Amino acid sequence: IELIRNENYYGSKPQIRHIVYKVIPESNVALQMLKKGDIDVMTIRPIQWERQTASEKFNERFYKLSYYQPNCSYIGWNSRRPFFSDKRVRQAMTMLIDRESILQKLQFGHGMVVSGTFYAFSKAYNKNVEPWPYDPQRAVALLKQAGWTDTNGDGLLDKDGVTFAFTINIPSGASFSERLSVIIKEDFSKAGIDVSINRYEWAVFLSKINSRAFDTVILAWSLGYSNDPYQLWFSKEADKGSNFCAFSNAEADHIIEAARQEFNDDKRNRMYHRFHEILHEEQPYTFLFCNQEHVVVSRRFTNVKVHIMGLYLEEWEIAQ
């Protein structure tokens, strides 16, 4: 994709006249091209940040910049499934997952565990809501309250003759989802839950989600800086919209609609704080991380700054 500066623009024009975006599917190939000088800017993965760009020579040639954007990774529990229709079970699922440890192991600690859907640095995000703790004993107790126990001594939980066994759907080639699903499978087996993993090409994966033909998915949302949870969480979006885990709560619906008509930021954010509390209690997702964005920029540019919303190429200048 090539962009050329508009010479007829009425305002001040950026110094950069021409920008070329190259689509390079393999990040390691892109990094080698960066080091050779074939590209100037790229987003890198945490492992590349830690292990492949840490040399003094690299830092002499490139800026390494890090910031948070409105994103959230999550594990979605399909509440249409009998396993996940009870919020106690969904809470237990979250407490069986050691998110802090996973963040360190898979992301080198580059991110933060979140407890809700809003951008973690926005005023809509309720900072008083602490993420559910990693607590396998409490999780097993909740599962027992919900009727899931090992009645036949085979090491697996069951209820009304049904074994607690479900499948995680992930996109093929998604390394984070692959490694996370393996951790979940191992940890859940200790609690008496049998987990399988299905990997699908992206088009098939999406068709499974759109047809609601899944038990559990691992995904992430890239969201905007404004906050409107209607698309993801309103009950009427459950059949064909983005509320594919079928979250439904009358109070939440009321808040979502009322907030859309409230022009006072403080009042609307108080509504969203209550909505955050409802999501936390209901746990339609296990909210994972708001991940850091890591960007490398050639030092042939100057005036490269990190703003709250990331980088602003229009203010960059070519080093003399």
ZALUM-859515 format. One record per residue (C-alpha): residue number from 1; x, y, z. Coordinates in pm, 1 decimal. Example, Ala and Ser with C-alpha at 12.3 -4.5 7.8 and 13.67 -1.06 7.14 Angstrom:
# residues 2
+------+----------+----------+----------+
: nuro :        u :        v :        w :
+------+----------+----------+----------+
:    1 :   1230.0 :   -450.0 :    780.0 :
:    2 :   1367.0 :   -106.0 :    714.0 :
+------+----------+----------+----------+
//
This chain:
# residues 320
+------+----------+----------+----------+
: nuro :        u :        v :        w :
+------+----------+----------+----------+
:    1 :      0.0 :      0.0 :      0.0 :
:    2 :    152.2 :    332.3 :   -106.4 :
:    3 :     57.0 :    671.7 :     33.8 :
:    4 :    173.1 :    998.6 :   -122.7 :
:    5 :    163.3 :   1335.4 :     51.4 :
:    6 :   -118.7 :   1561.9 :    -66.2 :
:    7 :     61.7 :   1870.4 :   -193.4 :
:    8 :   -268.6 :   2061.5 :   -211.5 :
:    9 :   -353.2 :   2010.7 :    156.1 :
:   10 :   -453.2 :   2343.5 :    310.8 :
:   11 :   -263.6 :   2297.5 :    639.3 :
:   12 :     96.6 :   2227.1 :    730.2 :
:   13 :    232.8 :   1924.8 :    548.7 :
:   14 :    446.2 :   1645.2 :    698.0 :
:   15 :    809.8 :   1623.1 :    594.4 :
:   16 :    766.1 :   1262.3 :    485.2 :
:   17 :    644.2 :   1263.9 :    126.1 :
:   18 :    593.9 :    895.1 :     58.8 :
:   19 :    499.3 :    596.1 :    277.8 :
:   20 :    497.1 :    233.4 :    161.8 :
:   21 :    328.6 :    -35.7 :    373.0 :
:   22 :    465.3 :   -383.9 :    301.1 :
:   23 :    260.1 :   -686.6 :    404.2 :
:   24 :    506.2 :   -947.5 :    534.4 :
:   25 :    324.1 :  -1243.1 :    695.4 :
:   26 :    630.3 :  -1390.4 :    869.0 :
:   27 :    753.1 :  -1163.9 :   1150.4 :
:   28 :   1104.3 :  -1312.2 :   1158.3 :
:   29 :   1143.7 :  -1236.7 :    787.2 :
:   30 :   1021.3 :   -882.3 :    849.7 :
:   31 :   1274.1 :   -837.3 :   1128.7 :
:   32 :   1558.1 :   -947.0 :    902.5 :
:   33 :   1439.6 :   -697.7 :    639.5 :
:   34 :   1435.0 :   -427.2 :    906.4 :
:   35 :   1792.2 :   -504.9 :   1008.7 :
:   36 :   1902.1 :   -493.8 :    643.5 :
:   37 :   1739.0 :   -152.8 :    600.5 :
:   38 :   1462.7 :   -270.6 :    365.9 :
:   39 :   1192.6 :   -141.8 :    602.0 :
:   40 :   1197.1 :    138.5 :    859.9 :
:   41 :    914.3 :     57.0 :   1100.5 :
:   42 :    759.1 :   -264.5 :   1228.8 :
:   43 :    566.0 :   -407.3 :   1519.6 :
:   44 :    756.5 :   -685.5 :   1695.9 :
:   45 :    657.1 :   -969.3 :   1925.8 :
:   46 :    761.0 :   -985.5 :   2293.9 :
:   47 :   1017.3 :  -1258.0 :   2223.9 :
:   48 :   1171.7 :  -1041.7 :   1951.3 :
:   49 :   1177.6 :   -745.0 :   2188.8 :
:   50 :   1355.5 :   -946.4 :   2457.3 :
:   51 :   1589.0 :  -1170.0 :   2260.7 :
:   52 :   1637.7 :  -1046.6 :   1904.2 :
:   53 :   1660.5 :   -667.7 :   1940.0 :
:   54 :   1846.1 :   -621.9 :   2268.2 :
:   55 :   2199.6 :   -568.0 :   2138.9 :
:   56 :   2381.4 :   -238.0 :   2168.6 :
:   57 :   2435.0 :   -236.2 :   1791.8 :
:   58 :   2061.5 :   -270.0 :   1727.0 :
:   59 :   1974.6 :      9.7 :   1967.8 :
:   60 :   2224.9 :    238.5 :   1795.6 :
:   61 :   2027.9 :    199.9 :   1472.7 :
:   62 :   1668.5 :    177.9 :   1597.1 :
:   63 :   1427.3 :    320.9 :   1854.3 :
:   64 :   1243.1 :     59.1 :   2058.9 :
:   65 :    905.0 :    201.1 :   2161.6 :
:   66 :    635.5 :     48.8 :   2379.3 :
:   67 :    282.4 :    159.2 :   2466.8 :
:   68 :    -64.5 :     23.5 :   2541.0 :
:   69 :   -350.5 :     31.5 :   2294.3 :
:   70 :   -716.0 :    -63.0 :   2353.5 :
:   71 :   -698.6 :   -439.2 :   2313.5 :
:   72 :   -795.2 :   -736.8 :   2523.3 :
:   73 :   -723.8 :  -1106.7 :   2485.0 :
:   74 :   -974.7 :  -1346.3 :   2635.6 :
:   75 :  -1115.4 :  -1697.2 :   2663.8 :
:   76 :  -1483.1 :  -1699.4 :   2567.2 :
:   77 :  -1719.5 :  -1950.8 :   2730.9 :
:   78 :  -2026.4 :  -2034.6 :   2521.8 :
:   79 :  -2305.6 :  -2008.3 :   2778.6 :
:   80 :  -2536.7 :  -2205.5 :   2548.4 :
:   81 :  -2335.6 :  -2511.9 :   2643.8 :
:   82 :  -2457.1 :  -2688.1 :   2962.3 :
:   83 :  -2106.6 :  -2673.1 :   3110.6 :
:   84 :  -2094.4 :  -2293.2 :   3099.2 :
:   85 :  -2455.9 :  -2189.4 :   3159.5 :
:   86 :  -2384.6 :  -2148.5 :   3533.9 :
:   87 :  -2181.1 :  -1842.2 :   3633.4 :
:   88 :  -2022.5 :  -2039.4 :   3918.1 :
:   89 :  -1865.0 :  -2267.6 :   3659.4 :
:   90 :  -1741.9 :  -1971.7 :   3453.5 :
:   91 :  -1592.0 :  -1815.9 :   3765.6 :
:   92 :  -1425.5 :  -2148.6 :   3844.5 :
:   93 :  -1279.3 :  -2166.6 :   3493.6 :
:   94 :  -1113.9 :  -1829.6 :   3548.3 :
:   95 :   -976.5 :  -1924.4 :   3889.0 :
:   96 :   -817.1 :  -2235.6 :   3740.5 :
:   97 :   -603.8 :  -2018.0 :   3510.1 :
:   98 :   -284.9 :  -1862.0 :   3649.3 :
:   99 :   -293.6 :  -1550.0 :   3435.6 :
:  100 :      2.2 :  -1375.6 :   3597.9 :
:  101 :    221.5 :  -1679.4 :   3541.9 :
:  102 :     98.8 :  -1714.9 :   3182.2 :
:  103 :    170.5 :  -1347.4 :   3115.0 :
:  104 :    529.7 :  -1398.1 :   3229.5 :
:  105 :    574.4 :  -1730.5 :   3051.4 :
:  106 :    415.0 :  -1649.3 :   2715.2 :
:  107 :    446.2 :  -1270.9 :   2690.4 :
:  108 :    760.1 :  -1204.7 :   2898.0 :
:  109 :    540.8 :   -993.5 :   3129.1 :
:  110 :    465.5 :   -744.2 :   2850.9 :
:  111 :    107.9 :   -662.1 :   2938.8 :
:  112 :   -136.1 :   -644.4 :   3226.5 :
:  113 :   -410.1 :   -875.6 :   3352.1 :
:  114 :   -748.7 :   -705.1 :   3311.9 :
:  115 :  -1090.2 :   -769.0 :   3464.6 :
:  116 :  -1324.1 :   -622.2 :   3205.6 :
:  117 :  -1397.3 :   -517.8 :   2851.6 :
:  118 :  -1300.9 :   -149.5 :   2854.2 :
:  119 :   -960.1 :     -7.4 :   2764.9 :
:  120 :   -758.0 :    -45.6 :   3083.8 :
:  121 :   -639.2 :    316.6 :   3080.1 :
:  122 :   -978.7 :    474.2 :   3014.6 :
:  123 :  -1207.4 :    630.5 :   3274.0 :
:  124 :  -1473.9 :    374.0 :   3184.2 :
:  125 :  -1255.7 :     93.3 :   3321.8 :
:  126 :  -1342.9 :     22.2 :   3686.5 :
:  127 :  -1009.1 :      0.2 :   3865.4 :
:  128 :  -1183.6 :   -113.0 :   4185.0 :
:  129 :  -1268.0 :   -447.2 :   4023.4 :
:  130 :   -976.3 :   -680.1 :   4085.6 :
:  131 :   -924.8 :   -975.8 :   3849.4 :
:  132 :  -1038.8 :  -1308.8 :   3989.7 :
:  133 :   -740.6 :  -1471.6 :   4164.5 :
:  134 :   -570.9 :  -1793.7 :   4065.5 :
:  135 :   -729.3 :  -2024.9 :   4323.7 :
:  136 :   -775.7 :  -2391.7 :   4217.3 :
:  137 :   -918.2 :  -2494.8 :   4556.6 :
:  138 :  -1187.6 :  -2228.9 :   4546.0 :
:  139 :  -1256.9 :  -2322.0 :   4183.1 :
:  140 :  -1313.1 :  -2687.5 :   4273.0 :
:  141 :  -1543.7 :  -2579.9 :   4556.9 :
:  142 :  -1748.6 :  -2368.4 :   4314.5 :
:  143 :  -1771.0 :  -2657.7 :   4070.4 :
:  144 :  -1896.1 :  -2879.3 :   4352.5 :
:  145 :  -2160.7 :  -2619.8 :   4442.0 :
:  146 :  -2271.2 :  -2627.3 :   4078.6 :
:  147 :  -2308.6 :  -3005.9 :   4097.7 :
:  148 :  -1984.7 :  -3114.4 :   3929.0 :
:  149 :  -1816.4 :  -3395.8 :   4126.9 :
:  150 :  -1637.4 :  -3721.2 :   4049.5 :
:  151 :  -1915.5 :  -3967.5 :   4128.6 :
:  152 :  -1761.1 :  -4277.4 :   3969.2 :
:  153 :  -1396.4 :  -4234.0 :   4071.5 :
:  154 :  -1256.6 :  -4210.0 :   3717.2 :
:  155 :  -1077.4 :  -3884.4 :   3792.9 :
:  156 :  -1317.2 :  -3671.5 :   3588.6 :
:  157 :  -1597.5 :  -3448.6 :   3712.5 :
:  158 :  -1948.5 :  -3539.4 :   3608.4 :
:  159 :  -2305.6 :  -3425.5 :   3662.5 :
:  160 :  -2627.5 :  -3609.8 :   3583.3 :
:  161 :  -2425.9 :  -3874.1 :   3398.7 :
:  162 :  -2242.1 :  -3619.8 :   3180.7 :
:  163 :  -1862.1 :  -3594.3 :   3201.0 :
:  164 :  -1714.5 :  -3245.3 :   3216.7 :
:  165 :  -1533.4 :  -3248.5 :   2882.8 :
:  166 :  -1514.3 :  -2960.3 :   2636.6 :
:  167 :  -1318.0 :  -2840.6 :   2334.0 :
:  168 :  -1117.3 :  -2521.3 :   2285.4 :
:  169 :  -1126.6 :  -2382.1 :   1930.9 :
:  170 :   -822.3 :  -2185.9 :   1815.7 :
:  171 :   -700.8 :  -2052.8 :   1480.7 :
:  172 :   -424.6 :  -2264.5 :   1329.7 :
:  173 :    -86.2 :  -2097.4 :   1341.6 :
:  174 :   -176.0 :  -1872.7 :   1637.7 :
:  175 :    123.8 :  -1941.8 :   1860.6 :
:  176 :    -10.5 :  -1766.1 :   2170.3 :
:  177 :   -345.1 :  -1948.3 :   2153.8 :
:  178 :   -167.2 :  -2277.8 :   2087.9 :
:  179 :     59.0 :  -2249.9 :   2391.2 :
:  180 :   -218.5 :  -2115.8 :   2614.0 :
:  181 :   -458.9 :  -2394.9 :   2521.6 :
:  182 :   -195.7 :  -2656.7 :   2609.4 :
:  183 :   -146.2 :  -2494.9 :   2952.3 :
:  184 :   -523.0 :  -2490.5 :   3008.6 :
:  185 :   -554.2 :  -2854.5 :   2907.5 :
:  186 :   -284.6 :  -2959.6 :   3154.2 :
:  187 :   -408.4 :  -2746.6 :   3445.2 :
:  188 :   -775.4 :  -2833.0 :   3399.8 :
:  189 :   -697.7 :  -3204.8 :   3396.7 :
:  190 :   -574.7 :  -3164.9 :   3756.0 :
:  191 :   -922.2 :  -3041.1 :   3850.0 :
:  192 :  -1092.5 :  -3335.2 :   3676.9 :
:  193 :  -1187.6 :  -3160.6 :   3352.3 :
:  194 :  -1111.1 :  -3314.5 :   3012.9 :
:  195 :  -1009.4 :  -3053.4 :   2753.4 :
:  196 :   -957.0 :  -3111.7 :   2380.5 :
:  197 :   -805.5 :  -2865.5 :   2133.9 :
:  198 :   -933.3 :  -2809.2 :   1779.5 :
:  199 :   -729.1 :  -2603.5 :   1532.8 :
:  200 :   -897.1 :  -2449.1 :   1229.4 :
:  201 :   -794.4 :  -2234.6 :    935.8 :
:  202 :   -916.1 :  -1879.8 :    992.7 :
:  203 :  -1216.1 :  -1897.0 :    757.7 :
:  204 :  -1337.6 :  -2220.7 :    916.6 :
:  205 :  -1266.2 :  -2083.2 :   1263.3 :
:  206 :  -1483.9 :  -1778.7 :   1192.0 :
:  207 :  -1762.7 :  -1994.7 :   1053.2 :
:  208 :  -1763.1 :  -2193.9 :   1378.9 :
:  209 :  -1796.1 :  -1871.6 :   1577.4 :
:  210 :  -2062.8 :  -1722.2 :   1352.3 :
:  211 :  -2269.4 :  -2039.9 :   1370.1 :
:  212 :  -2206.6 :  -2058.3 :   1748.8 :
:  213 :  -2068.6 :  -2411.5 :   1697.2 :
:  214 :  -1807.0 :  -2406.4 :   1972.6 :
:  215 :  -1759.4 :  -2466.4 :   2344.2 :
:  216 :  -1470.2 :  -2228.2 :   2408.2 :
:  217 :  -1257.2 :  -1993.5 :   2198.3 :
:  218 :   -933.9 :  -1803.4 :   2256.2 :
:  219 :   -935.5 :  -1464.5 :   2084.3 :
:  220 :   -866.8 :  -1094.6 :   2130.1 :
:  221 :  -1046.7 :   -771.4 :   2054.2 :
:  222 :   -880.5 :   -460.9 :   1914.7 :
:  223 :  -1116.1 :   -186.5 :   2024.7 :
:  224 :  -1152.7 :    188.9 :   1990.1 :
:  225 :  -1069.2 :    455.9 :   2244.7 :
:  226 :  -1436.7 :    541.8 :   2289.2 :
:  227 :  -1646.2 :    300.0 :   2489.9 :
:  228 :  -1969.9 :    147.7 :   2366.1 :
:  229 :  -2022.2 :   -215.1 :   2472.3 :
:  230 :  -2340.3 :   -264.3 :   2266.1 :
:  231 :  -2187.7 :   -471.2 :   1985.0 :
:  232 :  -2006.2 :   -712.5 :   2215.6 :
:  233 :  -2247.2 :   -744.3 :   2506.1 :
:  234 :  -2607.3 :   -643.4 :   2428.4 :
:  235 :  -2834.5 :   -949.6 :   2448.1 :
:  236 :  -2986.4 :   -891.4 :   2101.1 :
:  237 :  -2637.2 :   -927.9 :   1952.9 :
:  238 :  -2618.1 :  -1289.2 :   2072.6 :
:  239 :  -2777.9 :  -1454.2 :   1769.2 :
:  240 :  -2594.3 :  -1285.1 :   1481.7 :
:  241 :  -2370.9 :  -1016.0 :   1630.7 :
:  242 :  -2041.4 :  -1015.1 :   1817.7 :
:  243 :  -2195.2 :  -1137.8 :   2143.6 :
:  244 :  -2124.2 :  -1493.1 :   2033.6 :
:  245 :  -2086.8 :  -1628.2 :   2388.4 :
:  246 :  -2455.1 :  -1537.2 :   2445.9 :
:  247 :  -2410.9 :  -1307.7 :   2742.9 :
:  248 :  -2752.0 :  -1188.6 :   2861.6 :
:  249 :  -2828.4 :   -973.3 :   3163.0 :
:  250 :  -3127.6 :   -739.1 :   3197.5 :
:  251 :  -2944.4 :   -481.4 :   3407.8 :
:  252 :  -2650.1 :   -483.3 :   3168.2 :
:  253 :  -2884.5 :   -425.7 :   2872.4 :
:  254 :  -3043.0 :   -131.5 :   3052.2 :
:  255 :  -2701.5 :     22.9 :   3124.8 :
:  256 :  -2583.1 :    -21.9 :   2767.3 :
:  257 :  -2888.9 :    156.2 :   2626.6 :
:  258 :  -2896.3 :    430.6 :   2891.1 :
:  259 :  -2524.5 :    504.5 :   2851.3 :
:  260 :  -2574.7 :    564.9 :   2478.9 :
:  261 :  -2808.9 :    851.8 :   2567.3 :
:  262 :  -2598.1 :   1002.4 :   2846.6 :
:  263 :  -2383.6 :   1296.7 :   2735.3 :
:  264 :  -2224.2 :   1359.0 :   3075.5 :
:  265 :  -1893.2 :   1169.4 :   3080.0 :
:  266 :  -1883.8 :   1122.9 :   3457.8 :
:  267 :  -2237.7 :    984.2 :   3473.6 :
:  268 :  -2178.0 :    755.6 :   3178.1 :
:  269 :  -1854.2 :    625.7 :   3327.2 :
:  270 :  -2031.9 :    548.8 :   3655.0 :
:  271 :  -2278.4 :    342.1 :   3451.8 :
:  272 :  -1990.3 :    161.5 :   3285.8 :
:  273 :  -1829.6 :     93.9 :   3623.6 :
:  274 :  -2146.1 :    -87.7 :   3727.3 :
:  275 :  -2149.4 :   -271.7 :   3393.7 :
:  276 :  -1789.7 :   -375.0 :   3460.7 :
:  277 :  -1898.3 :   -521.4 :   3796.7 :
:  278 :  -2173.3 :   -724.0 :   3626.7 :
:  279 :  -1931.0 :   -866.5 :   3369.2 :
:  280 :  -1687.2 :   -953.6 :   3645.4 :
:  281 :  -1956.8 :  -1142.9 :   3834.9 :
:  282 :  -2097.8 :  -1320.0 :   3530.2 :
:  283 :  -1760.3 :  -1403.8 :   3366.8 :
:  284 :  -1880.4 :  -1465.9 :   3010.3 :
:  285 :  -1510.6 :  -1433.5 :   2926.3 :
:  286 :  -1200.0 :  -1501.6 :   3121.8 :
:  287 :  -1043.0 :  -1164.8 :   3051.5 :
:  288 :   -671.6 :  -1214.6 :   2998.1 :
:  289 :   -442.0 :   -927.6 :   2907.0 :
:  290 :   -419.0 :   -580.4 :   2766.6 :
:  291 :   -100.4 :   -633.8 :   2568.4 :
:  292 :    172.5 :   -383.4 :   2504.5 :
:  293 :    240.5 :   -272.4 :   2149.5 :
:  294 :    611.9 :   -295.1 :   2067.0 :
:  295 :    734.7 :    -93.8 :   1769.5 :
:  296 :   1082.9 :    -53.7 :   1624.8 :
:  297 :   1164.6 :    260.3 :   1423.4 :
:  298 :   1479.5 :    344.0 :   1226.4 :
:  299 :   1686.5 :    624.9 :   1374.7 :
:  300 :   1700.9 :    788.0 :   1033.7 :
:  301 :   1388.2 :    961.1 :   1162.2 :
:  302 :   1380.1 :   1225.7 :   1434.5 :
:  303 :   1098.9 :   1372.1 :   1642.8 :
:  304 :    966.9 :   1019.4 :   1701.7 :
:  305 :    742.0 :   1036.6 :   2006.7 :
:  306 :    506.5 :    797.5 :   2183.2 :
:  307 :    166.5 :    951.2 :   2252.3 :
:  308 :   -121.8 :    809.2 :   2453.1 :
:  309 :   -270.4 :    673.5 :   2130.3 :
:  310 :     60.7 :    552.1 :   1991.4 :
:  311 :    279.3 :    691.4 :   1713.7 :
:  312 :    203.6 :    985.8 :   1484.6 :
:  313 :    405.3 :    950.2 :   1165.3 :
:  314 :    296.3 :   1291.3 :   1036.0 :
:  315 :    525.8 :   1466.0 :   1286.9 :
:  316 :    836.9 :   1262.8 :   1205.0 :
:  317 :   1129.9 :   1426.1 :   1030.6 :
:  318 :   1412.5 :   1281.1 :    823.8 :
:  319 :   1742.7 :   1296.6 :   1010.5 :
:  320 :   1993.6 :   1525.2 :    837.1 :
+------+----------+----------+----------+
//
